[in-house]
Amino acid sequence: MNHDSSSAHGLNDPRFEHDACAVGVAFLPADGTLAEKTKAAIIDVLEDEQSIALGWREVPVEPSCLGANAHKMMPSFAQLFAAMAPSRE
């Protein structure tokens, strides 16, 4: 049995050949349209820093334990996978 989960999760993508990869957590607006605009702004910053976004993962949450006020204020949560952009030599 192969226990290498990197293949199962697409981590054999050639963009992962770099040692310079990162994962970040984003606290995004609950409104889907605003969240997408925020993600686009984050990607713009990454590109300004010669990095690339490899993908986003929505973080599952269980808001049923929250009170009414906390539930109204709760953002959405996402993880961003990023890497240094390949050099263009």
C-alpha positions in Angstrom: 0.0 0.0 0.0 1.3 3.4 -1.0 1.2 5.9 2.0 2.5 8.8 0.0 -0.5 11.2 0.2 1.3 13.9 -1.9 0.1 12.2 -5.1 -3.4 11.9 -3.9 -3.6 15.6 -3.1 -2.0 16.8 -6.3 1.3 17.9 -4.5 3.3 16.4 -7.3 2.5 19.5 -9.3 5.8 20.8 -10.8 5.2 24.1 -9.1 6.0 22.3 -5.8 9.6 21.6 -6.9 10.6 24.8 -5.0 11.6 24.7 -1.4 9.9 28.0 -1.0 6.2 27.1 -0.5 3.8 28.5 2.1 0.4 28.1 3.5 -1.6 31.0 4.9 -4.9 31.4 6.6 -7.2 34.2 5.4 -10.1 35.6 7.4 -12.4 36.7 4.6 -15.7 38.6 4.4 -18.7 36.4 4.8 -20.2 37.9 1.6 -19.1 35.6 -1.2 -18.6 38.5 -3.7 -16.4 40.5 -1.3 -14.5 37.3 -0.3 -13.6 36.7 -4.0 -12.5 40.3 -4.4 -10.3 40.0 -1.3 -8.8 36.8 -2.6 -8.0 38.6 -5.9 -6.3 41.4 -4.0 -4.2 38.9 -2.1 -3.2 37.2 -5.3 -2.2 40.6 -6.7 0.1 41.1 -3.7 1.6 37.7 -4.2 2.4 38.4 -7.8 4.0 41.8 -6.8 6.3 39.7 -4.6 7.2 37.3 -7.4 5.0 34.5 -5.9 2.1 32.5 -7.2 -1.1 31.2 -5.7 -1.3 27.5 -6.1 -4.8 27.3 -4.8 -7.4 28.0 -2.1 -9.0 25.6 0.4 -12.2 26.6 2.2 -11.8 25.7 5.9 -14.7 23.8 7.3 -16.3 25.4 10.4 -19.0 24.5 12.9 -20.8 27.8 13.7 -23.6 26.1 15.6 -21.8 26.7 18.9 -21.7 30.4 18.4 -24.0 33.0 19.9 -26.1 35.2 17.8 -23.7 38.2 17.8 -20.6 36.0 17.0 -22.5 34.3 14.2 -23.4 37.6 12.6 -19.8 38.8 12.8 -18.2 35.5 11.7 -15.9 35.8 8.6 -15.3 33.0 6.2 -12.0 31.1 6.5 -9.7 29.9 3.7 -6.2 28.5 3.4 -4.0 29.8 0.6 -1.2 27.6 -0.8 1.5 29.7 -2.5 5.1 29.3 -3.9 7.8 31.5 -5.2 7.3 32.0 -9.0 9.6 30.0 -11.2 12.6 32.1 -12.3 12.4 33.3 -15.9 16.1 32.9 -16.7 
